[in-house]
């Protein structure tokens, strides 16, 4: 079933509209406080918005436009998987997974059969007789996934499901989610761009309680139109007005590039390019690069086998040898250059 949600929660300054087509996974991305968890809670029925509508398929779960309607969380046909597994400590793994079907009125034998099926789906059959206290973090999250799916929900909500796992465990659970989410209608809250790339068909970027960007995951992360999407994708983004093949950005910064065919002179536009495309100099290089920006180094950050040089508006990746040669420290003045051929410009 598809999800259609328009939600207004004034006390949290959230006013969003989110669509999840049938069988697709949509990731909610955004900085802390952007409204991601509020949106998820409103869809789940854990909070009641002041206005809007939540519709799952043809069924209205919440409506505050004229005739008020509010379906409680347990009757919505929605499965919720949180950061922590939150398993019942007094029940075995098998009975934890069977709890949802049992609560819906399914006989104990059938509920346990369904629980065994889903434990097998998440490669956790051997854990059936254990208590949650005897599980590792990764095992507990696998059981929580099985418990969420055992109710056979029409919509699955995932609230940062991998954030509590260590770096050794997270990849295997991520691959498990990739397998079990295929063809399921899912709304995923995450801070991790890898989750979005591997799990989500589409992305909705929230900032300040509003939707600032949305679209297919590959398009949003390769051609971002919001600063947050550019940042998590590891790209530089300069927003401004288009002047020929140049974006005129903050404080008169001018970035030349390859202009998308849909762009029109004077319109709002964005210039996007990799930090690897940025040259860093103490003094301006000879010649006349199309893009030359004078800036102050704000931070130096290890980034794989390179060092990321941060300034107020742009970042650059250089080798440790180049860093030593330049003898850079935060507060130093530098000249940044970018080849126009490395910059993509499109409507903002």
Buried (B, 14 or more C-beta within 10 A) or exposed (E): BBBBBBBBBEEBEBBBBBBBBEBBBBBBBBBEBBBBBBBBBBBBBBBEBEEBBBBBBEEBBBBBEEEEEEBEEEEBBBBBBBBBBBBEEEBBBBBBBBBBBBEBEBEEEEBBEBBBBBBEBBBBBEBBEBBBEEBEBBBBBBBBBBBBBBBEBBBBBBBBBBBBBEEEBBBBBBEBBEEBBEEBBBBBBBBBBEBBBBBBBBBBBBBEBBBBBBBEBEBBBEBBBBBBBBBBBBBBBBBBBBEEBBBBBEEEBBBBBEBBEEBEEEEBBBBBBBBBBBBBEEEEEEEEBBBBBEBEBEEBEEBEEBBBBBBEBBBBBBEEEBBEEBEBEEEBEBBBBBBBEBBBBBBB
